[in-house]
Amino acid sequence: MVECEEVEATVPRRIESASVERVAPVEGDSGKVETLPDGSISIPVLEEQIVVSKRLVVKERIIVRKQVEVEQRTVRGEVRRERVELDADEGVEIRGDEAARGE
């Protein structure tokens, strides 16, 4: 069983706000965030000043690799072979490709 009851109560509500005050820096300002004696926070606002100079820095590195691929290709060409016919006298032995093949 669930009971329901309507109530009315006054509760405190806290609202915070902030104010900003801009002041000029003092000589020798550390540039760090500081907490002031009254609990306020002093935050430095920085800007870059351009100083003309240049220096060499590494921007990136390029790596070059060699790759070797082997592929099979069909090529057409003309192959030439010479045939020599020998007439030998009886009793002369012929040695070579044709003799080995029995021709």
Contacts in CASP RR format, 6 or more apart in sequence:
PFRMAT RR
TARGET T0000
AUTHOR 0000-0000-0000
METHOD contacts of the structure
MODEL  1
MVECEEVEATVPRRIESASVERVAPVEGDSGKVETLPDGSISIPVLEEQI
VVSKRLVVKERIIVRKQVEVEQRTVRGEVRRERVELDADEGVEIRGDEAA
RGE
25 44 0 8 1.000
29 44 0 8 1.000
31 44 0 8 1.000
31 46 0 8 1.000
32 44 0 8 1.000
33 41 0 8 1.000
33 42 0 8 1.000
33 43 0 8 1.000
33 44 0 8 1.000
34 41 0 8 1.000
34 42 0 8 1.000
35 41 0 8 1.000
35 42 0 8 1.000
36 42 0 8 1.000
86 94 0 8 1.000
88 94 0 8 1.000
93 99 0 8 1.000
END
